[in-house]
Amino acid sequence: MNDESDPEYEDTMDWLGEDYDPEYFNANKINKRLKKLKFEKVKK
């Protein structure tokens, strides 16, 4: 995300949106959202 010369930089930033902040990380918020998702159990 730091290399503005990367050919995919502009598309990636458009996809992430204006509110994207690479310095922000909230594990509690992410865990709450993940708990709402239903995952299939993988059989070993």
BELFEN-V668189 format. One record per backbone hydrogen bond with DSSP energy under -1.0 kcal/mol. NH is the residue of the N-H (numbers start at 1). CO is the residue of the C=O. Records with the same first field share a line. If there is no record, write none. Layout:
NH=CO, CO
This chain:
4=2
6=3
9=6
12=8
13=9
14=10
15=11
16=12
17=13
20=17
24=21
30=26
31=27
32=28
33=29
34=30
35=31
37=34
